[in-house]
Amino acid sequence: MDEGTGSAGEARNQLSKAAATDMAMRQCRIGGQHCKVIIAYYNQCVAIAQVQGRTGFFIAASRAYQSDADQYVMSECSSHGTCKVVYRACSDAIRIQ
């Protein structure tokens, strides 16, 4: 995410953190020049909350269950203003044979 422009990227279903980071950064750089990874996760769910009307302020967390990730970011974010979950996703476990 580029906190200055709000540009963001995401990656799902990648087999490595490096591949996921590369994909997300390429997407983010379309609209931002100062992109950085704010959270990486695997075999978990993630939520990112933002204070409404405030650019560049995010709370991100990963948890085993989506509801737990949502609850945590909203709890942490709400002390800074009115918040909204702006991104949520889960990564499924990959079976290795």
Stockholm file with secondary structure:
# STOCKHOLM 1.0

chainA/1-97         MDEGTGSAGEARNQLSKAAATDMAMRQCRIGGQHCKVIIAYYNQCVAIAQVQGRTGFFIAASRAYQSDADQYVMSECSSHGTCKVVYRACSDAIRIQ
#=GR chainA/1-97 SS CCTTTCCCCCCCSCSSHHHHHHHHHHHHTTTCSSCCCCCCCSSSEEEEEEETTCTTCEEEEEESSHHHHHHHHHHHHGGGSSEEEEEEEECCCCCCC
#=GC SS_cons        CCTTTCCCCCCCSCSSHHHHHHHHHHHHTTTCSSCCCCCCCSSSEEEEEEETTCTTCEEEEEESSHHHHHHHHHHHHGGGSSEEEEEEEECCCCCCC
//
